[in-house]
Amino acid sequence: MEPEALVSDYLGRLERAAQPLPADRRGELIAEVHEHIESALAEAGSRDEVTARNVLERLGAPEEIVAAETGSSGEPAAPPPVVERPPRWGPAEVLAILLLTVGAVFLPVVGPLIGLILVWMSGEWTTREKWVATLIVVVLLALPVLLLLGVSVGSGSNGSGA
Amino acid sequence: MVPGETRNPLTELRRGVLEYCVLAVVRDDESYAFDIVRRLASAGELVTSEGTIYPLLSRLRRDRLVTTTWRESDAGPPRRYYRITDDGRQALDGFALDWARFRRAVDAILAVAS
């Protein structure tokens, strides 16, 4: 392998390892290490493959340099794990679901309304989900009323026309 | 942690003392990074991966234990010269006392143990 290729290969590894660093510090670190390599090659008075390998070996692994920057113990810095919290339903959430579903049959109107209150008090659903639940309940409650109104208005207008 | 297991105790020791060794190198005269690395390396034992000095120098700058000045160089691009600050000097003096006590304590224990 050509010495130039060894050096650019090393700097490429350093750049990839340094991705977690802030952009300005990343550029600075790469420039510093690059300059170190140039100084070391100049000092050695030779740019052959063996010299380049020795210079890079004395520098240490790029990942190790970045680890010293981030204060971790030598392993490449891992991004903080993204914790996807599973939904944890307590008794209130279960009761809310029951009231919204079978509650509509056993406790018409009152059941789903209490269910909605429980839904809004719970921290386990997003605001968007709560609005969707509310909308469904309101529409389902309003539907028979609207239908009845429609029928009575329709029959009323029919009656007046007759 | 069991001594002798996977981790080299010297690695841990180096991590703790290296920044003070850098401060000691620039205590009397300003110096540029490559020269600092060379002087630390020539002392032996202190540096295993020369590249890790650069993050260390960056931290010393951030903590204002050193200041830097860019100067033209005879060969190649301008160089950043490192100089110790008053805060750095104070930190170094404090460490020198701590280290002397620490070394005496370890030496005494090792002498008794052997």
Interface residues (C-beta under 8 A of the other chain):
Chain A: R25 E28 L29 E32 V33 E35 H36 E38 S39 A40 A42 R58 L59 G60 A61 P62 E64 I65 V66 A68 E69
Chain B: A33 F34 V37 A41 T48 S49 E50 G51 T52 Y54 P55 L56 S58 A75 G76 P77
